[in-house]
Amino acid sequence: MTDDQSETRARILAVAGQMGNPATPAEQTATSRGWLDADGTPTDDGRDMLEAMGEQTGTRSVFRG
């Protein structure tokens, strides 16, 4: 895995950890959503998700209750 892939993977896992069930490992959440492949390598969907998240401006935060 390249350094770029490792950084992208870390960012995907950070998002998956925030969006997924706290009892579910972030890697499992990311894989089930198609953001990482079976080897843990970022997929096109994972990169697209990060790009879409980065393009958000002026959005409101959502807080868990």
Distance bins in CASP14 RR format, pairs under 12 A and 6 or more apart:
PFRMAT RR
TARGET T0000
AUTHOR 0000-0000-0000
RMODE 2
METHOD distances of the structure
MODEL  1
1 7 0 0 0 0 1 0 0 0 0 0 0
1 8 0 0 0 0 1 0 0 0 0 0 0
1 9 1 0 0 1 0 0 0 0 0 0 0
1 10 0 0 0 0 0 1 0 0 0 0 0
1 36 0 0 0 0 0 1 0 0 0 0 0
1 37 0 0 0 0 0 1 0 0 0 0 0
1 39 0 0 0 0 1 0 0 0 0 0 0
1 40 0 0 0 0 1 0 0 0 0 0 0
1 41 1 0 0 1 0 0 0 0 0 0 0
1 42 0 0 0 0 1 0 0 0 0 0 0
2 8 0 0 0 0 1 0 0 0 0 0 0
2 9 0 0 0 0 0 1 0 0 0 0 0
2 41 0 0 0 0 1 0 0 0 0 0 0
2 42 0 0 0 0 0 1 0 0 0 0 0
3 9 0 0 0 0 0 1 0 0 0 0 0
3 10 0 0 0 0 0 1 0 0 0 0 0
4 10 0 0 0 0 0 1 0 0 0 0 0
4 11 0 0 0 0 0 1 0 0 0 0 0
4 41 0 0 0 0 0 1 0 0 0 0 0
4 42 0 0 0 0 1 0 0 0 0 0 0
4 47 0 0 0 0 0 1 0 0 0 0 0
4 50 0 0 0 0 0 1 0 0 0 0 0
5 11 0 0 0 0 0 1 0 0 0 0 0
5 12 0 0 0 0 0 1 0 0 0 0 0
5 36 0 0 0 0 0 1 0 0 0 0 0
5 37 0 0 0 0 0 1 0 0 0 0 0
5 39 0 0 0 0 0 1 0 0 0 0 0
5 40 0 0 0 0 1 0 0 0 0 0 0
5 41 1 0 0 1 0 0 0 0 0 0 0
5 42 1 0 1 0 0 0 0 0 0 0 0
5 43 0 0 0 0 0 1 0 0 0 0 0
5 46 0 0 0 0 0 1 0 0 0 0 0
5 47 0 0 0 0 1 0 0 0 0 0 0
6 12 0 0 0 0 0 1 0 0 0 0 0
6 13 0 0 0 0 0 1 0 0 0 0 0
6 36 0 0 0 0 0 1 0 0 0 0 0
6 40 0 0 0 0 0 1 0 0 0 0 0
6 41 0 0 0 0 1 0 0 0 0 0 0
6 42 0 0 0 0 1 0 0 0 0 0 0
7 13 0 0 0 0 0 1 0 0 0 0 0
7 14 0 0 0 0 0 1 0 0 0 0 0
7 42 0 0 0 0 1 0 0 0 0 0 0
7 47 0 0 0 0 0 1 0 0 0 0 0
7 50 0 0 0 0 0 1 0 0 0 0 0
8 14 0 0 0 0 0 1 0 0 0 0 0
8 15 0 0 0 0 0 1 0 0 0 0 0
8 30 0 0 0 0 0 1 0 0 0 0 0
8 35 0 0 0 0 1 0 0 0 0 0 0
8 36 0 0 0 0 1 0 0 0 0 0 0
8 40 0 0 0 0 0 1 0 0 0 0 0
8 41 0 0 0 0 1 0 0 0 0 0 0
8 42 1 0 1 0 0 0 0 0 0 0 0
8 43 0 0 0 0 1 0 0 0 0 0 0
8 44 0 0 0 0 0 1 0 0 0 0 0
8 45 0 0 0 0 0 1 0 0 0 0 0
8 46 1 0 0 1 0 0 0 0 0 0 0
8 47 1 0 0 1 0 0 0 0 0 0 0
8 48 0 0 0 0 0 1 0 0 0 0 0
8 49 0 0 0 0 0 1 0 0 0 0 0
8 50 1 0 0 1 0 0 0 0 0 0 0
8 51 0 0 0 0 0 1 0 0 0 0 0
9 15 0 0 0 0 0 1 0 0 0 0 0
9 16 0 0 0 0 0 1 0 0 0 0 0
9 26 0 0 0 0 0 1 0 0 0 0 0
9 27 0 0 0 0 1 0 0 0 0 0 0
9 30 0 0 0 0 1 0 0 0 0 0 0
9 31 0 0 0 0 0 1 0 0 0 0 0
9 35 0 0 0 0 1 0 0 0 0 0 0
9 36 1 0 0 1 0 0 0 0 0 0 0
9 37 0 0 0 0 0 1 0 0 0 0 0
9 39 0 0 0 0 0 1 0 0 0 0 0
9 40 1 0 0 1 0 0 0 0 0 0 0
9 41 1 0 0 1 0 0 0 0 0 0 0
9 42 1 0 1 0 0 0 0 0 0 0 0
9 43 0 0 0 0 0 1 0 0 0 0 0
9 46 0 0 0 0 1 0 0 0 0 0 0
9 47 0 0 0 0 0 1 0 0 0 0 0
9 50 0 0 0 0 0 1 0 0 0 0 0
10 16 0 0 0 0 0 1 0 0 0 0 0
10 17 0 0 0 0 0 1 0 0 0 0 0
10 26 0 0 0 0 0 1 0 0 0 0 0
10 27 0 0 0 0 0 1 0 0 0 0 0
10 30 0 0 0 0 0 1 0 0 0 0 0
10 36 0 0 0 0 0 1 0 0 0 0 0
10 40 0 0 0 0 0 1 0 0 0 0 0
10 42 0 0 0 0 1 0 0 0 0 0 0
10 50 0 0 0 0 0 1 0 0 0 0 0
11 17 0 0 0 0 0 1 0 0 0 0 0
11 18 0 0 0 0 0 1 0 0 0 0 0
11 26 0 0 0 0 0 1 0 0 0 0 0
11 30 0 0 0 0 0 1 0 0 0 0 0
11 35 0 0 0 0 1 0 0 0 0 0 0
11 36 0 0 0 0 0 1 0 0 0 0 0
11 42 0 0 0 0 1 0 0 0 0 0 0
11 46 0 0 0 0 1 0 0 0 0 0 0
11 47 0 0 0 0 1 0 0 0 0 0 0
11 49 0 0 0 0 1 0 0 0 0 0 0
11 50 1 0 1 0 0 0 0 0 0 0 0
11 51 0 0 0 0 0 1 0 0 0 0 0
11 53 0 0 0 0 1 0 0 0 0 0 0
11 54 0 0 0 0 0 1 0 0 0 0 0
12 18 0 0 0 0 0 1 0 0 0 0 0
12 19 0 0 0 0 0 1 0 0 0 0 0
12 26 0 0 0 0 1 0 0 0 0 0 0
12 27 0 0 0 0 1 0 0 0 0 0 0
12 29 0 0 0 0 1 0 0 0 0 0 0
12 30 1 0 1 0 0 0 0 0 0 0 0
12 31 0 0 0 0 1 0 0 0 0 0 0
12 33 0 0 0 0 1 0 0 0 0 0 0
12 34 0 0 0 0 1 0 0 0 0 0 0
12 35 1 0 1 0 0 0 0 0 0 0 0
12 36 1 0 0 1 0 0 0 0 0 0 0
12 37 0 0 0 0 0 1 0 0 0 0 0
12 40 0 0 0 0 1 0 0 0 0 0 0
12 41 0 0 0 0 0 1 0 0 0 0 0
12 42 1 0 1 0 0 0 0 0 0 0 0
12 43 0 0 0 0 1 0 0 0 0 0 0
12 44 0 0 0 0 0 1 0 0 0 0 0
12 45 0 0 0 0 1 0 0 0 0 0 0
12 46 1 0 1 0 0 0 0 0 0 0 0
12 47 0 0 0 0 1 0 0 0 0 0 0
12 48 0 0 0 0 0 1 0 0 0 0 0
12 49 1 0 0 1 0 0 0 0 0 0 0
12 50 1 0 0 1 0 0 0 0 0 0 0
12 51 0 0 0 0 0 1 0 0 0 0 0
12 53 0 0 0 0 0 1 0 0 0 0 0
13 19 0 0 0 0 0 1 0 0 0 0 0
13 20 0 0 0 0 0 1 0 0 0 0 0
13 25 0 0 0 0 1 0 0 0 0 0 0
13 26 1 0 1 0 0 0 0 0 0 0 0
13 27 1 0 0 1 0 0 0 0 0 0 0
13 28 0 0 0 0 0 1 0 0 0 0 0
13 29 0 0 0 0 1 0 0 0 0 0 0
13 30 1 0 0 1 0 0 0 0 0 0 0
13 31 0 0 0 0 0 1 0 0 0 0 0
13 33 0 0 0 0 0 1 0 0 0 0 0
13 35 0 0 0 0 1 0 0 0 0 0 0
13 36 1 0 0 1 0 0 0 0 0 0 0
13 40 0 0 0 0 1 0 0 0 0 0 0
13 42 0 0 0 0 1 0 0 0 0 0 0
13 46 0 0 0 0 0 1 0 0 0 0 0
13 49 0 0 0 0 0 1 0 0 0 0 0
13 50 0 0 0 0 0 1 0 0 0 0 0
14 20 0 0 0 0 0 1 0 0 0 0 0
14 26 1 0 0 1 0 0 0 0 0 0 0
14 27 0 0 0 0 0 1 0 0 0 0 0
14 29 0 0 0 0 0 1 0 0 0 0 0
14 30 0 0 0 0 1 0 0 0 0 0 0
14 35 0 0 0 0 0 1 0 0 0 0 0
14 49 0 0 0 0 0 1 0 0 0 0 0
14 50 0 0 0 0 1 0 0 0 0 0 0
14 53 0 0 0 0 0 1 0 0 0 0 0
15 26 0 0 0 0 1 0 0 0 0 0 0
15 29 0 0 0 0 1 0 0 0 0 0 0
15 30 1 0 0 1 0 0 0 0 0 0 0
15 33 0 0 0 0 1 0 0 0 0 0 0
15 35 1 0 0 1 0 0 0 0 0 0 0
15 36 0 0 0 0 0 1 0 0 0 0 0
15 42 0 0 0 0 0 1 0 0 0 0 0
15 46 0 0 0 0 1 0 0 0 0 0 0
15 47 0 0 0 0 0 1 0 0 0 0 0
15 49 1 0 0 1 0 0 0 0 0 0 0
15 50 1 0 0 1 0 0 0 0 0 0 0
15 51 0 0 0 0 0 1 0 0 0 0 0
15 52 0 0 0 0 0 1 0 0 0 0 0
15 53 1 0 0 1 0 0 0 0 0 0 0
15 54 0 0 0 0 0 1 0 0 0 0 0
16 22 0 0 0 0 0 1 0 0 0 0 0
16 24 0 0 0 0 1 0 0 0 0 0 0
16 25 0 0 0 0 1 0 0 0 0 0 0
16 26 1 0 1 0 0 0 0 0 0 0 0
16 27 1 0 0 1 0 0 0 0 0 0 0
16 28 0 0 0 0 1 0 0 0 0 0 0
16 29 1 0 1 0 0 0 0 0 0 0 0
16 30 1 1 0 0 0 0 0 0 0 0 0
16 31 0 0 0 0 1 0 0 0 0 0 0
16 32 0 0 0 0 1 0 0 0 0 0 0
16 33 1 0 0 1 0 0 0 0 0 0 0
16 34 0 0 0 0 1 0 0 0 0 0 0
16 35 1 0 0 1 0 0 0 0 0 0 0
16 36 0 0 0 0 1 0 0 0 0 0 0
16 40 0 0 0 0 0 1 0 0 0 0 0
16 42 0 0 0 0 0 1 0 0 0 0 0
16 46 0 0 0 0 1 0 0 0 0 0 0
16 49 0 0 0 0 1 0 0 0 0 0 0
16 50 0 0 0 0 0 1 0 0 0 0 0
16 53 0 0 0 0 0 1 0 0 0 0 0
17 23 0 0 0 0 0 1 0 0 0 0 0
17 24 0 0 0 0 1 0 0 0 0 0 0
17 25 0 0 0 0 1 0 0 0 0 0 0
17 26 1 1 0 0 0 0 0 0 0 0 0
17 27 0 0 0 0 1 0 0 0 0 0 0
17 28 0 0 0 0 1 0 0 0 0 0 0
17 29 1 0 0 1 0 0 0 0 0 0 0
17 30 0 0 0 0 1 0 0 0 0 0 0
17 33 0 0 0 0 0 1 0 0 0 0 0
17 35 0 0 0 0 0 1 0 0 0 0 0
18 26 0 0 0 0 1 0 0 0 0 0 0
18 29 0 0 0 0 1 0 0 0 0 0 0
18 30 0 0 0 0 0 1 0 0 0 0 0
18 53 0 0 0 0 0 1 0 0 0 0 0
18 61 0 0 0 0 0 1 0 0 0 0 0
18 62 0 0 0 0 0 1 0 0 0 0 0
18 63 0 0 0 0 0 1 0 0 0 0 0
18 64 0 0 0 0 1 0 0 0 0 0 0
19 26 0 0 0 0 1 0 0 0 0 0 0
19 29 1 0 0 1 0 0 0 0 0 0 0
19 30 0 0 0 0 1 0 0 0 0 0 0
19 32 0 0 0 0 0 1 0 0 0 0 0
19 33 0 0 0 0 1 0 0 0 0 0 0
19 35 0 0 0 0 0 1 0 0 0 0 0
19 49 0 0 0 0 1 0 0 0 0 0 0
19 53 0 0 0 0 0 1 0 0 0 0 0
19 62 0 0 0 0 0 1 0 0 0 0 0
19 64 0 0 0 0 0 1 0 0 0 0 0
20 26 1 0 0 1 0 0 0 0 0 0 0
20 27 0 0 0 0 0 1 0 0 0 0 0
20 28 0 0 0 0 1 0 0 0 0 0 0
20 29 1 0 1 0 0 0 0 0 0 0 0
20 30 0 0 0 0 1 0 0 0 0 0 0
20 31 0 0 0 0 0 1 0 0 0 0 0
20 32 0 0 0 0 1 0 0 0 0 0 0
20 33 0 0 0 0 1 0 0 0 0 0 0
20 35 0 0 0 0 0 1 0 0 0 0 0
20 64 0 0 0 0 0 1 0 0 0 0 0
21 28 0 0 0 0 1 0 0 0 0 0 0
21 29 1 0 0 1 0 0 0 0 0 0 0
21 32 0 0 0 0 0 1 0 0 0 0 0
21 33 0 0 0 0 0 1 0 0 0 0 0
21 64 0 0 0 0 0 1 0 0 0 0 0
22 29 0 0 0 0 0 1 0 0 0 0 0
22 64 0 0 0 0 1 0 0 0 0 0 0
23 29 0 0 0 0 0 1 0 0 0 0 0
24 30 0 0 0 0 0 1 0 0 0 0 0
24 31 0 0 0 0 0 1 0 0 0 0 0
24 32 0 0 0 0 1 0 0 0 0 0 0
24 33 0 0 0 0 0 1 0 0 0 0 0
25 31 0 0 0 0 1 0 0 0 0 0 0
25 32 0 0 0 0 0 1 0 0 0 0 0
25 36 0 0 0 0 0 1 0 0 0 0 0
25 40 0 0 0 0 0 1 0 0 0 0 0
26 32 0 0 0 0 0 1 0 0 0 0 0
26 33 0 0 0 0 0 1 0 0 0 0 0
26 35 0 0 0 0 1 0 0 0 0 0 0
26 36 0 0 0 0 1 0 0 0 0 0 0
26 40 0 0 0 0 0 1 0 0 0 0 0
27 33 0 0 0 0 0 1 0 0 0 0 0
27 34 0 0 0 0 0 1 0 0 0 0 0
27 35 0 0 0 0 1 0 0 0 0 0 0
27 36 1 0 0 1 0 0 0 0 0 0 0
27 37 0 0 0 0 0 1 0 0 0 0 0
27 38 0 0 0 0 0 1 0 0 0 0 0
27 39 0 0 0 0 0 1 0 0 0 0 0
27 40 1 0 0 1 0 0 0 0 0 0 0
27 41 0 0 0 0 0 1 0 0 0 0 0
27 42 0 0 0 0 0 1 0 0 0 0 0
28 34 0 0 0 0 0 1 0 0 0 0 0
28 35 0 0 0 0 0 1 0 0 0 0 0
28 36 0 0 0 0 1 0 0 0 0 0 0
28 38 0 0 0 0 0 1 0 0 0 0 0
28 40 0 0 0 0 0 1 0 0 0 0 0
29 35 0 0 0 0 1 0 0 0 0 0 0
29 36 0 0 0 0 1 0 0 0 0 0 0
29 46 0 0 0 0 0 1 0 0 0 0 0
29 49 0 0 0 0 0 1 0 0 0 0 0
30 36 1 0 1 0 0 0 0 0 0 0 0
30 37 0 0 0 0 1 0 0 0 0 0 0
30 38 0 0 0 0 0 1 0 0 0 0 0
30 40 1 0 0 1 0 0 0 0 0 0 0
30 41 0 0 0 0 0 1 0 0 0 0 0
30 42 0 0 0 0 1 0 0 0 0 0 0
30 43 0 0 0 0 1 0 0 0 0 0 0
30 45 0 0 0 0 1 0 0 0 0 0 0
30 46 1 0 0 1 0 0 0 0 0 0 0
30 49 0 0 0 0 1 0 0 0 0 0 0
30 50 0 0 0 0 0 1 0 0 0 0 0
31 37 1 0 0 1 0 0 0 0 0 0 0
31 38 1 0 0 1 0 0 0 0 0 0 0
31 39 0 0 0 0 1 0 0 0 0 0 0
31 40 1 0 0 1 0 0 0 0 0 0 0
31 41 0 0 0 0 0 1 0 0 0 0 0
31 42 0 0 0 0 0 1 0 0 0 0 0
31 43 0 0 0 0 1 0 0 0 0 0 0
31 45 0 0 0 0 0 1 0 0 0 0 0
31 46 0 0 0 0 0 1 0 0 0 0 0
32 38 0 0 0 0 0 1 0 0 0 0 0
32 45 0 0 0 0 0 1 0 0 0 0 0
33 42 0 0 0 0 0 1 0 0 0 0 0
33 43 0 0 0 0 1 0 0 0 0 0 0
33 45 1 0 0 1 0 0 0 0 0 0 0
33 46 0 0 0 0 1 0 0 0 0 0 0
33 48 0 0 0 0 0 1 0 0 0 0 0
33 49 1 0 0 1 0 0 0 0 0 0 0
34 40 0 0 0 0 0 1 0 0 0 0 0
34 41 0 0 0 0 0 1 0 0 0 0 0
34 42 0 0 0 0 1 0 0 0 0 0 0
34 43 1 0 1 0 0 0 0 0 0 0 0
34 44 0 0 0 0 1 0 0 0 0 0 0
34 45 1 0 1 0 0 0 0 0 0 0 0
34 46 1 0 0 1 0 0 0 0 0 0 0
34 47 0 0 0 0 0 1 0 0 0 0 0
34 48 0 0 0 0 0 1 0 0 0 0 0
34 49 0 0 0 0 1 0 0 0 0 0 0
35 41 0 0 0 0 0 1 0 0 0 0 0
35 42 1 0 0 1 0 0 0 0 0 0 0
35 43 1 0 0 1 0 0 0 0 0 0 0
35 44 0 0 0 0 1 0 0 0 0 0 0
35 45 1 0 1 0 0 0 0 0 0 0 0
35 46 1 1 0 0 0 0 0 0 0 0 0
35 47 0 0 0 0 1 0 0 0 0 0 0
35 48 0 0 0 0 1 0 0 0 0 0 0
35 49 1 0 1 0 0 0 0 0 0 0 0
35 50 0 0 0 0 1 0 0 0 0 0 0
35 51 0 0 0 0 0 1 0 0 0 0 0
35 52 0 0 0 0 0 1 0 0 0 0 0
35 53 0 0 0 0 0 1 0 0 0 0 0
36 42 1 0 0 1 0 0 0 0 0 0 0
36 43 1 0 0 1 0 0 0 0 0 0 0
36 44 0 0 0 0 0 1 0 0 0 0 0
36 45 0 0 0 0 1 0 0 0 0 0 0
36 46 1 0 0 1 0 0 0 0 0 0 0
36 47 0 0 0 0 0 1 0 0 0 0 0
36 49 0 0 0 0 0 1 0 0 0 0 0
36 50 0 0 0 0 0 1 0 0 0 0 0
37 43 1 0 1 0 0 0 0 0 0 0 0
37 44 0 0 0 0 0 1 0 0 0 0 0
37 45 0 0 0 0 1 0 0 0 0 0 0
37 46 0 0 0 0 1 0 0 0 0 0 0
37 47 0 0 0 0 0 1 0 0 0 0 0
40 46 0 0 0 0 0 1 0 0 0 0 0
41 47 0 0 0 0 0 1 0 0 0 0 0
42 48 0 0 0 0 0 1 0 0 0 0 0
42 49 0 0 0 0 1 0 0 0 0 0 0
42 50 0 0 0 0 1 0 0 0 0 0 0
42 51 0 0 0 0 0 1 0 0 0 0 0
43 49 0 0 0 0 1 0 0 0 0 0 0
43 50 0 0 0 0 0 1 0 0 0 0 0
44 50 0 0 0 0 0 1 0 0 0 0 0
44 51 0 0 0 0 0 1 0 0 0 0 0
45 51 0 0 0 0 0 1 0 0 0 0 0
45 52 0 0 0 0 0 1 0 0 0 0 0
46 52 0 0 0 0 1 0 0 0 0 0 0
46 53 0 0 0 0 1 0 0 0 0 0 0
47 53 0 0 0 0 0 1 0 0 0 0 0
47 54 0 0 0 0 0 1 0 0 0 0 0
48 54 0 0 0 0 0 1 0 0 0 0 0
48 55 0 0 0 0 0 1 0 0 0 0 0
49 55 0 0 0 0 0 1 0 0 0 0 0
49 56 0 0 0 0 0 1 0 0 0 0 0
50 56 0 0 0 0 0 1 0 0 0 0 0
52 59 0 0 0 0 0 1 0 0 0 0 0
53 59 0 0 0 0 1 0 0 0 0 0 0
56 62 0 0 0 0 0 1 0 0 0 0 0
END
